Amino acid sequence: MPHVKLYILFLFFSLAFHNASAQTETLLIKGKITEIGTNKAIENVAVQVSNAPYATSTNKKGEFKLQLPKKALYKLLISHTSYQSFIKEVKTGSSDTIDINISLQQRSNLLDSISVYAVHKPETLVAKTNYSIFDFDFYEDKLILLTAERSLAKAQIQLSTYEGKIISSFVLPKQAGEAKHFFHDYEGYTDIICKDSIFRLDVLNTELMVMPISHKDFNHFIEPIADSANNNYYYHDNWEKYPMFNYYYLKTNDSLNHLLSTITNADLMKLYNLEYYYLSPKMQVEARKIAQYYKTDKRIIAALMSGFTQSMFYEPLYAPIFILKDTICIFNHHNDFLYHYNKQNKLIDSVSISYHHPKNWREWKKQLFVDELSNKVYAFFSKDGHHYLKEINYQNGQEVMTYKLKHHSAEKIKIKDGYVYYVYRPFDSTQERFLYREKIE
């Protein structure tokens, strides 16, 4: 398809330019985390790299290791539910290995926290009576919120603590158009998508930084990239109006784009291609003329002309890719297989999956979530107005457990460090949309 070829061409030149000076050297940061006063090793401490998709946790000896691309400075966010969070700056210098020791202070409200989660009570994080929260994202040990009093045409971006304290705010300019939602990109940044503008959000000290991004750059060079790992970029050419797309990978030290996998809904594709033959002879002629002008397939034009892609019979493809413990996983829900690839992008195996075929097909909400710290995968379901998360073993594709959310109409669900976060407003209530979280147990 011509639009796909152009799409890939733009992406290739952008990534090639972006990586022309990229360093291929690696750095090993290792260390031990202990408790202040007792020097006791702390297990399961989250060690995350600021604004980058790198994270790990400590073992029983309190030790951790992070293999990273070589750069001058890294900021590590150290967090644990029982200890105060800590940010450690690591200057690498010329060394290839950095050894650090970190001591954490116990939280003073440890017993209160345990009693709250023991009864499975949702925790209210941000609750404001004068505006609602429409979306949110995570930034180190803080939260970025999309808020508005009534309409997202007059939205604000807020930086908040987990205790609900607003640190800084930014009012989106009127010319940006109505705010829509956040997009968490492959570099770890939060992007705010508006009707007429796109902005990348960052934080300098405690102040929000808002940088404009052109729609063209976002559509070609940011949104298609699913993830990066092992000196590879993984991206797609998915177009929601066509029932087939490809996953590719581009090596940082290579100029070639490599095909990883092709996703297609074979049954839907047959119906899609038949739309041309259902058109009247006059409409078929028109479809051929338009296809010739745009140098594309007449059957694509026909499906758009007939309204097939807007009908109840058409379903956009959903087959996400995730990198879990150096294994590239593609959850292809359209042929009922989970594919595993190794670091060299070679297919290891495939396992059958069926969790997305409940007795009532409407229950499956076509959405997977990944807890990056634990590498756990959750599938999202809804039944009788209640929401459920089913943990899926990413190695064998089987269901592990099911967790029912306490608030049945939760929105904007995200998962981090063993908690499910969401926005919620009780039905028929004057309450604004608050931000909550629950411990998944």
Summary of the structure (lengths in Angstrom):
residues: 441
radius of gyration: 23.6
end to end distance: 46.5
largest distance: 83.6
contacts: 1273
relative contact order: 0.10
helix: 19%
strand: 45%
